[in-house]
């Protein structure tokens, strides 16, 4: 198939195909997070000292950042299905390499490869937006993003459960098997899309940042989501520390808490439906306000030692992040039909680079002021985004 817009017959995505694409995104991104809760187990076995063991997470995240900047824009240059299959194959090799590693060099190299190939999820998402009819685009994006967020939220508890029941290596072997099954399914049922862009690779990369300069809506949406992603990472760094140290939770109980918090991913289809109805401004406003107030509620919940209220706050924080993410991607994918991969690459790179700081902020605020300082910092981050939205959005979130 050629052209930037597939024929109408191919644009009516079946529920099965949407579910496959959502599963693919979730499984790819989950590979970034499996090792985060297993550092203390993996490090001694492969010969990494405690001071260097943090490189396990860092290299995977750096690989993902590199993939966002260098691999994702290729979606506007090369056939999208092949790129998705290439990233899937790379993720399989990376996971197998991690599982087979007996030393730090091989483990960290495989982690880097896995991080780079996880960005295949950001190739699949623009592909789905191309294949969907405009009237259903928001709902399609929402469903696929719910799969992605489920992958993020479920990765840590699933890794903890499997490592405890079998071994940490089994986590990555099973992930490789899942990715292989997804790759086979994509090979047979995923439609193809070949862009018409005639630019070279260098020009494609240069134009990624040109998209940010050209589109005010892209700059604003990237800022909003970067702030919310930072708050999200802050919460999921500080909340487990609070549960372990002051609620006397075990690691398994923290895993169950994370599973409950993953319920926020269910908001993604709702966000897509609201966006399809043209309610982007109100959805964004509600998402920013919800996240800000939920951090305050989380502080109250901890002060009252209410685990149930803390879980509700976690779900609402995740819901706010999802509502704004889906709304933002509905808006940015409408900016340029022939540059969606580059627009998405710019959006996701800003979101990831700024948002990754949330983990550092979460650990620093918790160590210096406990959960209260972390919660108030999260509320402040959400509040700043809300104020900027109210002052400067000026039509950037309005429907076309």
N, C-alpha and C positions, 0 to 999 in steps of 0.2 A: 504494500500500500504506500502511495506517495502523497505528499501534501501535508500541510499543517493541520488540516481538519479532516478526519476520516469520514467515509460515507455514513449517512444516517443509519444504515443497517448495522454498522459496526459500533455506532455510538449509543445504542440501546444496551447498556451493560446489564448482563443477567445478575441476579443476586449471588449466584455461585461464583462468578468471576469477581465480583466486588469483594466477597468474603475471602477469596484466594489472595487478592491484592492486599487486603487488610492483614491477613495472616502473614504474608510475605514481609510487609513493613514491620510488623511487630516482632517477628522472628529475627530479622536482620538487626534491628536496633537493640533487641535484648542482649545480643552478643557483647554490647558495650558494658553491660552492668553485671553479668554473672560473677565476675571475679571480685567485685567490690566488697562483698560480704565474706569472701573466702581468703582474703590476703593473709590472715594469720595462719591459715592452714597451708596455703600454697607456698608462701615464702620459705619456711624452713625446709620443705621437701625438695625444692629446686635450688637451694643454696643462696637465697636472697636474704640479706640481713634486714632486720626490722626497719632500719633507716632508709633502705633502698626499696623495700617492698611496695611503697607507694607508687613507684614507677610503673607497676602493673596497670593501675588505673590511668595514670598520666599518659602513658604511651598509647593506650587504646583511644583515649580522648583526643590526643594529638593526631592520631591517624584519622579519626573521624573529621577533625577540623580540616586536615589536608585534603581529604576526599571531598568535602563540601566545596572547597575552593577550586580543586583541580579536576575532579571527576564528574560531579553533578552537572556543570555547564555543558558537558558533552551531549546531554540530552537534546540540545538544540542543533547538534551537528551530525550525530550518528543515529542509526535505527535504535529505537528505545528498547525494544524487547531484547535485542542482543546485549545491550548494556546491563539490563536487569539480570540476564542469565550470567553474564561475565562477573558481576558483583556477587551473585549467588555462589558461583563456583569458587571465587576467591574466599568467600566467607567459610565455605566447607573446608578448604585447604587450611585456612587460618585456625579454625576450631580443631581440626585434626592435629595441626602442628602444636597447639597448646596442650592437647591431651597427651601427646607423645613426648613432650619436652622433659628432659632430665637435668637441664641446666638453665641458668638465667638468660643467657644470650639467645638460645633458641626460643625460650618462652616469650621473651620481650619482642623478638622479631615477629613471631606469630601473632602476638597481641596487636602489634602495629598494623599488620596485614588485615587482621580482623576488623580493626577500627576503620581503616580505609574502605573496606568492602561493605561495611554497615551502611554507608551512604547510598547504597543501592535503593534504600527505602525512599530517598529523595529524588530518585529517577522514576520510581513507580508512581509516586503521587502526582507529578505533573502529567505523566502518561494517562493516568485515570481521568484527570481533568480534561484532557483532550478528547478522550473517548466518550465522555458523558455529554448529554445534551445540556444546554445552558440551564434549562428549567430544573434539572436535577443535580446540577454540578455541586451545589452546597451539600446536599445530602450524601452524595458519593464521597466527597472529600471528608465529610464528617465521619462516615462509617470507616473509611480507611484510616483516618487519624485515630479513631477509637482503638483500632487494632494496634497502631503504633504505641499509643499510651499504655495499653494493656501490656505490651511487650516490655516497656520501661518499668512499669509498676510490678509486674509479676516476676521479672528476671531475678531480683534479689531473693524473695522468699522461695522461689522454685529452686534456685541454686543452693540455698541453705538446706532445704528439705532433702534434695538429692545427695548433696555432699555428706549429710549426716547419715542417710540411709545406705548409700553405696560408696561413692568416693567423689572427690572434686573433679577427677578426670572424666567420670561418667557424665557430668554436666555438659562438657564440651563434645563428647562423643555423641550424646543424644541430640545436641544442637546441630551437629554436622549431619546426622541422619534426617532431622527435620528439614534442614535447608536443602538436602538432596531431594526429598519428596516434593518440596515446594518448587525446586528447579524443574523437575520433570513435569509437574502440573503446568507451570508457566510455559514450558516448551510446547505443550500440546494445545493449550486453550487461550493463551494470551494473544490478543491481536498485535499486529506490528504497526509501527508508525515511523516513517522516515521523514525528517524535517526537510524543508526546502532551503534552509539557510546555506549560503555559499561562502560564508566567512571561514577563514582558517582557524586553527586552534588558538593561536596567539590573539587573534582579534576577538574570538569568542570570550576568552578569559578577560581581556581588557574591557569588553562591553558589559561584563557582570557589574562592575562598579559604575559604569555609565548608566545602568538601570537605576541605581540609587540616586545619582545626580539628576536624572530625568524625571523621576516620579516622586512627588511629595508624599503621596499615599504610601508608597513602599517604605520611605524613610520613617514615617510615623508608625506604620504597622510593625516594622522591625523593632523600633524603640519600645512600643508597648509590650510586644511579646518577649523581648529581651529582658525587660524589667520583671515581667511575670515569671519567666523561666528562672531568673535569678532567685526570686522569692520561693519558687517551687523547690529548687535545689537547696536553698537555705533550710526550708522546712524539713526535707527528707534527710538532711545532715544532722540537724539539731534535735529533731523529734526522737529518733532512736537513742541518742545519748541521754535525753531526759528519761525515756522509758527504762533504759538499762540502769541508770544511776539513782534515780529517785523514785521510780515505780517498782524497782526490783524485778524487772522483766528479764526473762532469758532470751537468748538469740531466737529461739523458736517462737516465743511470744511476740517478739518484734516482727518476725516474719508474718505472723497472722495479722498483726496491726497493719502492715503494708498491704496485705491482701485485701483487707477491709477498705483501706484507702483507695485501692484501685477502682472502687465503685464510681469514682468521678469520671472515669473513661466513658461511662454510659451516657454522659451528657453530649458526646460528640455528634450523634445523629440529630439530636434536638437542635444543636447549634447550626448544623447544616440546613435543617428545615427552616429555621428562623432566617438564615441568610438568604435562602431561596425566596422567601417572602419579602425581601427588601428591608428587613429589620436590623441591618448591620450596626447602625449607630446605637440603638437601644440595647442590643446584645452586648456590644463592647462596653457600654456604660455599666450594664448589670454585672459583667464579668469582673471589671476592675473594682467596682464597689464591693462585690461579693468577696473577692480575695482579701481586700483591705480589712473588712469587718471580720472575716473568718480568722485572721491572725489574732485580732483582739479577742475573739471568742475562744481561740485556742489557749491564750494566756489565762483567761478566766477558768477554762476547763482544767488546766493543770493546777491552778491555785485551789480549785475545789476537789482535786484528786479524782476527777471523773473521767475514767477511760472512755466511756460511751460518748461523752461530749467531745473528747479529744478526737475520737474517730470521726464524728460528724464534721468537726472542723477540718480534718484532713480531706474528707470527701468534698467538702465545699471549696477548699483551696484548689484541689485537682480539677473540680468542675469549672471554676473560674478560668483556670489556665486553658482548659479545653475549649470553652466557649469563645475566648478571644482568639485562640489559635485558628480555629475553623473559620471564624468570621474574617480574620486577616487574610487567610489563604484564598478564600472566595474573592476578596477584593483584589489581591495582587495578581491572581491568575487572569483577571479581566483586563489588566493593564496592557498586555501585549500577547497576542495569540501565538506569535512566532518566536517569542523569547521567554516562554514560561520556565524553562529549565534554568536560564540565567537569572530571572527574577527570583525564583525559588532559592537558587544558590546564594544570592545576595541576602535575602531575607533570613535564611537558615544560618548563614555564617555569622551575621550580626547577632542573631538570637543566641547562637551557641557560644560565641566568644565572650559576650557580655554575661550571658546566663550562667556560664561555667563558674563565674566568680562567686555565685551564690553559695557553693559548697565551702569555699574559703571563709566567706562572711559568716556562714552558719557555725562553723567550728570555732572561729575567733570570738564571735559574740557569746557563744555558749560558755567558752572557757573564762571570759572576762565578766560576764553578768548573768550567767545561767539562762534558763529558758525565757524568762521575762525579757531580757535584752534581745534575744533572738526573735521573739514574737513581735516586739515593738519595732525592731528593724525591718522585719517582713512587712508589717503594716505600713511602715514609712515608705518602703519601696513601692508597694501598691498605691499608696496615697500620692506619691510623686507622679506615677504614671497616670493616675486619675486626673490630677490637676492639669497636666500637660494635655491630656485628651480633651478636657473641657475648654481649655484656653485656645488650643491651636488646631484642633481637628478640622473645623470649618469646611465641612463637605467631603473630607477625604474618606469618610465611612458611609457616604450616601451611595445608593445603588446607581448603576449606570443609567 
